[in-house]
Amino acid sequence: MIPINEKLKAIFIALKTTPHKFLIDHQFNRMTIYNIVGGRTKPGLEILERLCQAEPRISAEYLLRGEGPPLRELGKSGSSARQLRGRQVHSPVNRPVKPIDNDN
């Protein structure tokens, strides 16, 4: 499995940007991004969703599972943020957890 910090580095390369430029352009906390990219912390679902909302080309499938390319073609299968919200998530004890519904 690809570590999340390596996935983010690949995403920034694919976007032809740097973590610094991305955080400035999309108003992320500097230390949040640098700590994740540096492998010091792991992002929560809220941060992953914000990344996908800030840049719609980021593939949620790649970010979460390391599958497919880091960027997706726009216009295919809805937004990455919607992909994240719509997934059936399981808790550590294997009970289904209701997906977040921010559309209401």
N, C-alpha and C positions, 0 to 999 in steps of 0.2 A: 504494500500500500504506500502511495506517495504521501509524504508528510504535507500538511496544509501549508506550511511556509514555502515549500518547494512549488506547490500548485500556484500560490499567489505570485511567486517570482515568474513562473511560466506565463501567467496571465498578463503581468506587467510587460513582459517581453513581447507577447503577442499583440498587446495594445500599443506597442512602441512608446512606452512611457516609463517613468520611474515611480517608485513608491512616493517620493516627495511630491512630484508633479500631480500624481493621482490624488493624494490627500488634500493638496491645495485646491485643485479643480473641483473636488467633490466634498470639501469641508469635513474631512475626517480628522479626528484627534491624532496628532503626530505620533505620540507614543503608542497609541493603539496599533497603528499600522506597522511601525518599526518593531514593536515587540512581537507581533505575529510573524512578520517577514524574517526577523532574527531568530525565530524558533523559541523565544522565551515564554510566550503565552500562546494559548489556543483560543481562537475566536468562538464566541457563542453564536447561536442561530441568528440573533438580532444583527450582529455585525455581518454575517454572511448574506443575510437578506438585504441589508443596506448596500453592500458591495454590488449585488445584482441589480438593485434598483438604480444605483448611481450610474452604472454602465450596463445597459441592456444586452450588450454582446457577450458578457461573461456567462459562461455555461454553468448553470447550477449543478448539472450532472457531473461535470468535470470537478467543480469545486468540492462537492460532497463525496463523490465516489471515485474520482480519478478516471472516469470513463469518457471517451470521446475527446474532441479537441478543446482547448481552453476557451476558445471563443465560438459562438454559434452564429449562424447566419440570421440576420434580423428577418422577422416575418414568419419564422417557423415556430409552431407549437406554443404560442403565447410567451409571456415574459419569464425570465429565470426566477424572479421573485415569486411569481405564481407557481412555478414548478416547486419551489421550496415549501410554500404554504400548503400545496395540495398533496404532498407526500404523506403516506401513512407512517407515522413515527412510532417506534416501540420503546417503551421504557426499559431500564436495565433488568427488570424482572419479567420482560416479554409480554407486558400488557399493552394493548393499543392505547395511544394517546391521541386525543382529538386534535386534528390539524388546526392551526391558527387561521381564523377567518377575519381578515381586516377589511373585507369589502362591505361589511354592514355598518 
